């Protein structure tokens, strides 16, 4: 059975002082004719990635403004998630494609989950490739179907994309981070560009005092009197944590007192995560100033907040990235951010203004040294990044986007 995700309550009114009265009033105006509409979000997992973090905020906000909104997670076992992880990598450019047997596993789990999909919904929003086959097996469960893509499809493996495209062309609408991610030959349905957003009032992003942030980091062996570089991300080849370690080693030649924290979470739909975590650990080679931490080390939302808030430099050195919410998270905390010049990261960083864009460990190290050695530059970059995040990438803006799409679709 699909599992309903239990959710807390959120109030849109609490965001007025952050997002501005004009945006809040626009949301109220849009939702008035949509009162009582039923909306179901479906994803692969309830924790461990940007999709789940977004839904933990957006679904309660939809409820607060008057929609009957829910979030359910599909059932999947290791064989299914092994296939979907391969699919994820392949759609982002990995040369290995899905074979016929793997595709049968994918189709079988989607058909099984579709049989268990209950209710009569005004709209079902399916997030990412894992549950993309629900619609063809449960078409009568919703008046409108929307596919929300959170990954970078700009250079996909064509064989894997050819299997996925027939599933998504039947959706009434598809939503993407960037125009460049939409396959050139994709047919059918509305197409919308809605970048994701962070919740500025969540435990992960709420304001922490410098004392509280330092106290939390000290519990994990960080010397808060020394500079800290931090990357928060899954342990995944596309996030390049080993490249971050290489950059850190270059930085130590100029700033020998620097420390590095690689902070991530292990997601249920990422069976490769542990293997890559151990590879990253081996690459650190026992350096006591490299802390490699995950949710099984009691690292949760508050701890991530503390590490980002305490860091002198935050890095997201991805080599493929759908968007990279950790960039916005760090910007919201006023930290200077160095990001890979890929995917959705350039939407968040104007190079040299609201952060730095880099293409190699050496470039990342150069920018880190520059930032660590110039406190005024760090402050200026941090302030610009925070204002960019406030204007473009906070949850109320994303709620408005969804309401505009529901209106256009006649949900």
Phi, psi and omega per residue, in radians:
X1 nan 2.520 2.955
X2 -1.114 2.525 -3.063
X3 -1.868 2.224 3.059
X4 -1.278 2.302 3.125
X5 -1.539 2.119 3.110
X6 -1.243 2.392 -3.022
X7 -2.250 2.616 3.030
X8 -1.477 -3.039 3.141
X9 -1.797 2.533 3.018
X10 -2.393 2.624 -3.136
X11 -2.091 2.173 3.124
X12 -1.048 -0.571 -3.114
X13 -1.035 -0.493 -3.118
X14 -1.171 -0.287 -3.079
X15 -1.671 -0.030 -3.024
X16 -1.028 -0.747 -3.075
X17 -1.235 -0.308 3.139
X18 -1.682 -0.846 -3.021
X19 -1.526 -0.363 -3.135
X20 1.735 2.508 -3.077
X21 -1.119 -0.582 -3.107
X22 -1.076 -0.773 3.133
X23 -1.164 -0.729 -3.141
X24 -1.103 -0.714 3.119
X25 -1.162 -0.647 3.089
X26 -1.098 -0.701 3.096
X27 -1.080 -0.792 3.136
X28 -1.056 -0.682 3.139
X29 -1.158 -0.774 -3.113
X30 -1.143 -0.667 -2.991
X31 -1.424 -0.254 -3.061
X32 -0.957 -0.862 3.120
X33 -1.338 -0.068 -3.120
X34 -1.782 0.120 -3.069
X35 -0.951 2.285 3.077
X36 1.457 -0.086 3.133
X37 -1.117 2.462 -3.112
X38 -1.688 2.215 -3.091
X39 -2.287 2.228 3.090
X40 -2.013 2.197 2.972
X41 -1.698 2.382 3.128
X42 -2.204 2.264 3.112
X43 -2.428 3.135 -3.063
X44 -1.557 -0.440 -3.070
X45 -2.638 2.704 -3.119
X46 -1.714 -0.009 3.093
X47 -2.761 2.840 3.001
X48 1.715 0.239 3.120
X49 -2.935 3.044 -3.079
X50 -1.116 -0.603 -3.119
X51 -1.046 -0.855 -3.109
X52 -1.147 -0.665 3.122
X53 -1.078 -0.718 3.106
X54 -1.091 -0.808 -3.047
X55 -1.202 -0.544 3.096
X56 -1.089 -0.344 3.085
X57 -1.799 -0.824 -3.001
X58 -1.156 -0.704 -3.113
X59 -1.147 -0.826 3.050
X60 -1.058 -0.613 3.092
X61 -1.186 -0.642 3.051
X62 -1.056 -0.722 3.098
X63 -1.115 -0.729 -3.082
X64 -1.069 -0.620 -3.105
X65 -1.558 -0.003 2.969
X66 2.084 0.049 3.053
X67 -1.505 2.638 3.015
X68 -1.581 1.411 -2.980
X69 -1.789 2.448 -3.135
X70 -2.431 2.878 3.109
X71 -2.434 2.197 3.097
X72 -2.210 2.657 -3.120
X73 -2.007 2.368 -3.116
X74 -1.279 2.768 3.032
X75 -1.498 2.303 3.069
X76 -2.658 2.553 3.066
X77 -1.970 -3.091 -2.991
X78 -1.011 -0.690 -3.107
X79 -1.099 -0.653 3.110
X80 -1.183 -0.835 -3.084
X81 -1.245 -0.455 2.990
X82 -1.089 -0.728 3.124
X83 -1.187 -0.794 -3.078
X84 -1.219 -0.506 3.042
X85 -1.181 -0.741 3.055
X86 -1.060 -0.739 3.122
X87 -1.069 -0.787 3.126
X88 -0.988 -0.876 -3.137
X89 -1.114 -0.723 -3.110
X90 -1.133 -0.695 3.133
X91 -1.202 -0.360 3.077
X92 -1.697 0.203 2.969
X93 2.019 -0.055 3.116
X94 -1.117 2.418 -3.083
X95 -1.202 -0.330 -3.122
X96 -1.350 2.189 -3.116
X97 -1.762 2.892 3.073
X98 -1.336 2.272 3.101
X99 -1.607 3.080 -3.044
X100 -1.077 -0.733 -3.119
X101 -1.139 -0.735 3.106
X102 -1.136 -0.672 3.122
X103 -1.123 -0.617 3.085
X104 -1.122 -0.672 3.064
X105 -1.078 -0.817 3.124
X106 -1.024 -0.865 -3.119
X107 -1.122 -0.679 -3.119
X108 -1.098 -0.783 3.126
X109 -1.174 -0.655 3.097
X110 -1.135 -0.710 3.108
X111 -1.137 -0.716 3.127
X112 -1.105 -0.783 3.129
X113 -1.163 -0.622 3.118
X114 -1.104 -0.635 3.111
X115 -1.106 -0.530 -3.114
X116 -1.599 -0.025 3.129
X117 -1.287 2.052 -3.058
X118 -1.931 2.814 3.051
X119 1.789 3.013 3.109
X120 -2.260 1.722 -2.929
X121 -1.773 2.566 2.996
X122 -1.250 -0.607 3.084
X123 -2.639 2.444 2.974
X124 -2.078 2.215 3.123
X125 -1.864 2.025 -3.112
X126 -1.778 2.172 -3.046
X127 -1.758 2.053 2.993
X128 1.275 3.089 -3.001
X129 -1.198 -0.513 -2.982
X130 -0.916 -0.835 3.128
X131 -1.759 0.354 -3.017
X132 -1.078 -0.413 -3.129
X133 -1.436 0.032 -3.128
X134 -1.074 -0.767 -3.000
X135 -1.014 -0.817 -3.057
X136 -1.165 -0.332 -3.137
X137 -1.785 -0.116 -3.088
X138 -2.552 0.731 -3.016
X139 -0.988 -0.624 -3.048
X140 -1.373 0.001 -3.117
X141 -1.400 -0.220 -3.115
X142 -2.573 2.583 3.062
X143 -1.291 -0.578 3.131
X144 -2.348 2.419 3.097
X145 -2.072 2.337 -3.116
X146 -2.235 2.300 3.055
X147 -1.857 2.187 -3.105
X148 -1.906 1.975 -3.108
X149 -1.699 2.160 -3.137
X150 -1.849 0.105 -3.076
X151 -2.049 2.925 -3.078
X152 -1.543 1.917 3.129
X153 -1.842 0.425 -3.067
X154 -1.269 -0.521 3.125
X155 -2.343 1.084 -3.039
X156 -1.341 2.794 2.914
X157 -1.175 2.067 -3.013
X158 -1.082 -0.562 -3.121
X159 -1.178 -0.737 3.119
X160 -1.219 -0.720 3.101
X161 -1.066 -0.634 -3.139
X162 -1.109 -0.532 3.081
X163 -1.305 -0.641 -3.049
X164 -1.366 -0.640 -3.001
X165 -0.968 -0.756 3.125
X166 -1.050 -0.455 3.120
X167 -1.278 -0.637 -3.016
X168 -1.632 -0.284 -3.134
X169 -1.168 -0.407 -3.129
X170 -1.420 -0.155 -3.140
X171 -1.214 2.570 3.126
X172 -1.170 -0.471 3.114
X173 -2.717 2.702 2.997
X174 -2.275 2.557 -3.079
X175 -2.158 2.375 -3.003
X176 -2.345 2.782 3.053
X177 -1.310 -0.706 -3.047
X178 -2.459 2.635 3.097
X179 -1.019 -0.627 -3.074
X180 -1.156 -0.282 -3.113
X181 -1.435 -0.264 -3.058
X182 -1.379 2.125 3.112
X183 -0.989 2.421 -3.014
X184 -1.067 -0.563 -3.052
X185 -1.791 0.286 -3.133
X186 -1.216 2.229 -3.116
X187 -1.838 2.715 2.903
X188 1.432 2.532 2.968
X189 1.378 2.765 3.013
X190 -1.165 2.629 3.066
X191 -2.222 2.230 -3.109
X192 -2.200 2.556 3.079
X193 -1.891 1.808 3.126
X194 -2.218 1.731 3.050
X195 -1.067 2.691 3.124
X196 -1.279 -3.084 -3.064
X197 -2.701 2.800 3.091
X198 -1.859 2.777 3.071
X199 -1.653 1.895 -3.082
X200 -1.219 -0.220 -3.120
X201 -1.820 0.043 3.123
X202 -1.293 2.805 3.077
X203 -0.971 -0.507 -3.126
X204 -1.276 -0.425 -3.012
X205 -2.174 -0.085 3.141
X206 -1.189 2.787 -3.081
X207 -1.175 2.233 3.014
X208 -1.930 2.469 3.048
X209 -1.202 2.656 3.081
X210 -0.977 -0.600 -3.139
X211 -1.170 -0.752 3.137
X212 -1.165 -0.740 3.122
X213 -1.074 -0.760 3.141
X214 -1.126 -0.719 -3.131
X215 -1.048 -0.789 -3.135
X216 -1.110 -0.801 -3.112
X217 -1.108 -0.603 3.122
X218 -1.101 -0.507 3.133
X219 -1.149 -0.308 -3.128
X220 -1.886 0.286 3.040
X221 1.517 0.210 3.105
X222 -1.426 2.297 3.030
X223 -1.509 1.834 -3.017
X224 -1.319 0.000 3.022
X225 -1.603 -0.032 3.140
X226 -2.042 2.691 -3.117
X227 -1.148 2.624 -3.073
X228 -2.304 2.276 2.941
X229 -1.837 2.413 -3.067
X230 -2.419 2.366 2.900
X231 -2.122 2.250 3.063
X232 -1.923 2.059 3.130
X233 -3.014 2.931 2.950
X234 -1.072 2.739 3.000
X235 -1.525 1.683 -2.916
X236 -2.590 2.432 -3.129
X237 -0.951 -0.615 -3.099
X238 -1.186 -0.380 3.132
X239 -1.489 -0.237 3.039
X240 0.951 0.888 3.095
X241 -1.099 -0.521 3.096
X242 -1.212 -0.572 3.018
X243 -1.147 -0.583 3.069
X244 -1.147 -0.727 3.084
X245 -1.068 -0.731 3.108
X246 -1.071 -0.736 3.116
X247 -1.110 -0.772 3.121
X248 -0.993 -0.721 -3.117
X249 -1.120 -0.603 3.057
X250 -1.189 -0.712 -3.137
X251 -1.059 -0.673 -3.091
X252 -1.087 -0.375 3.101
X253 -1.176 -0.520 3.121
X254 -1.794 -0.556 -3.119
X255 -2.218 1.363 -2.982
X256 -1.124 -0.334 -3.094
X257 -1.498 -0.011 -3.060
X258 -1.201 2.633 3.066
X259 -2.102 2.791 3.127
X260 -2.264 2.324 3.012
X261 -2.117 2.154 3.001
X262 -1.876 1.951 -2.981
X263 -2.098 2.175 -3.108
X264 -2.596 3.124 3.071
X265 -2.246 2.661 -3.141
X266 -1.747 2.042 -3.051
X267 -1.644 2.602 -3.105
X268 -1.194 -0.400 -3.121
X269 -1.715 0.367 -3.100
X270 -2.287 1.355 -3.084
X271 -1.141 -0.351 3.116
X272 -1.382 -0.191 -3.003
X273 -1.001 -0.781 -3.106
X274 -1.164 -0.697 3.123
X275 -1.051 -0.779 -3.109
X276 -1.281 -0.542 3.042
X277 -1.013 -0.818 -3.122
X278 -1.190 -0.606 3.067
X279 -1.116 -0.717 3.101
X280 -1.114 -0.745 3.131
X281 -1.040 -0.754 3.132
X282 -1.142 -0.633 -3.127
X283 -1.153 -0.496 3.100
X284 -1.208 -0.410 2.987
X285 0.987 0.691 3.019
X286 1.318 0.168 3.121
X287 -1.085 2.059 -3.086
X288 -1.191 -0.259 3.128
X289 -1.633 0.106 3.007
X290 -1.895 1.997 3.104
X291 -1.793 2.132 3.130
X292 -2.009 1.948 -2.935
X293 -2.272 2.623 3.050
X294 -2.487 -3.068 -3.051
X295 -1.140 -0.313 3.085
X296 -1.443 -0.102 2.967
X297 -1.679 0.414 -3.077
X298 1.135 0.514 3.045
X299 -1.623 1.908 3.094
X300 -2.073 -2.765 -3.040
X301 -1.080 -0.769 -3.124
X302 -1.121 -0.698 -3.139
X303 -1.140 -0.751 3.082
X304 -1.046 -0.782 3.091
X305 -0.958 -0.819 -3.093
X306 -1.115 -0.776 3.141
X307 -1.092 -0.784 3.121
X308 -1.140 -0.712 -3.121
X309 -1.187 -0.569 -3.101
X310 -1.431 -0.439 -3.010
X311 -1.122 2.459 3.006
X312 -1.398 -0.507 3.071
X313 -2.472 2.295 3.000
X314 -1.862 2.447 -3.109
X315 -2.127 2.518 2.880
X316 -2.391 1.426 -2.983
X317 -1.565 0.977 -3.104
X318 -1.244 2.640 3.002
X319 -1.882 -0.224 2.887
X320 -2.527 2.409 -3.091
X321 -2.772 2.108 3.071
X322 -1.034 -0.888 3.077
X323 -2.513 -1.038 -3.131
X324 1.633 1.160 -3.102
X325 -1.054 -0.407 -3.134
X326 -1.127 -0.403 3.043
X327 -1.135 -0.890 3.120
X328 -1.084 -0.686 3.116
X329 -1.000 -0.816 -3.122
X330 -1.204 -0.675 3.090
X331 -1.083 -0.731 -3.129
X332 -1.042 -0.497 3.117
X333 -1.541 0.109 3.076
X334 1.344 0.341 -3.110
X335 -1.610 2.523 2.993
X336 -1.219 2.353 -3.013
X337 -2.122 2.378 3.021
X338 -1.958 2.135 -3.079
X339 -2.243 2.649 3.020
X340 -1.109 2.466 -3.103
X341 -1.448 1.101 -3.055
X342 -2.493 2.753 2.968
X343 0.939 -2.310 -3.091
X344 -1.494 -0.042 -3.100
X345 -1.120 -0.715 3.096
X346 -1.105 -0.329 3.016
X347 -1.147 -0.479 -3.068
X348 -1.698 -0.448 -3.054
X349 -2.098 2.102 2.877
X350 -1.610 2.025 -2.966
X351 -0.988 2.185 3.128
X352 1.452 -0.087 -3.129
X353 -1.997 -1.081 -3.129
X354 -1.900 0.279 -3.134
X355 2.691 -2.927 3.118
X356 -2.267 2.451 3.063
X357 -1.867 2.350 -3.061
X358 -2.375 2.803 -3.124
X359 -2.163 0.079 -3.100
X360 -2.763 2.831 3.043
X361 -1.025 -0.620 -3.127
X362 -1.143 -0.728 3.100
X363 -1.158 -0.689 3.102
X364 -1.078 -0.745 3.128
X365 -1.112 -0.738 -3.140
X366 -1.048 -0.789 -3.134
X367 -1.213 -0.620 3.112
X368 -1.125 -0.785 3.119
X369 -1.076 -0.777 3.132
X370 -1.018 -0.748 -3.100
X371 -1.252 -0.747 -3.137
X372 -1.133 -0.549 -3.079
X373 -1.592 -0.057 -3.117
X374 -2.330 1.478 -3.095
X375 -0.994 -0.606 3.140
X376 -1.171 -0.686 3.052
X377 -1.070 -0.785 -3.140
X378 -1.025 -0.760 3.136
X379 -1.134 -0.755 -3.115
X380 -1.116 -0.787 3.106
X381 -1.098 -0.741 -3.127
X382 -1.089 -0.755 3.141
X383 -1.138 -0.762 -3.140
X384 -1.117 -0.697 3.119
X385 -1.110 -0.719 -3.129
X386 -1.095 -0.759 3.135
X387 -1.192 -0.603 3.078
X388 -1.130 -0.729 3.096
X389 -1.108 -0.755 -3.124
X390 -1.049 -0.711 -3.054
X391 -1.308 -0.589 -2.927
X392 -2.056 -0.430 -2.849
X393 -2.308 0.674 3.054
X394 -1.915 2.711 -2.960
X395 -0.935 -0.724 -3.135
X396 -1.021 -0.617 3.073
X397 -1.098 -0.694 3.138
X398 -1.191 -0.678 3.066
X399 -1.043 -0.770 3.086
X400 -1.018 -0.754 3.135
X401 -1.014 -0.811 -3.139
X402 -1.091 -0.733 -3.133
X403 -1.130 -0.661 3.088
X404 -1.125 -0.678 3.119
X405 -1.193 -0.771 3.102
X406 -1.016 -0.681 3.118
X407 -1.122 -0.804 -3.100
X408 -1.144 -0.586 3.132
X409 -1.407 -0.196 -3.085
X410 1.253 0.654 -3.133
X411 -1.096 nan nan
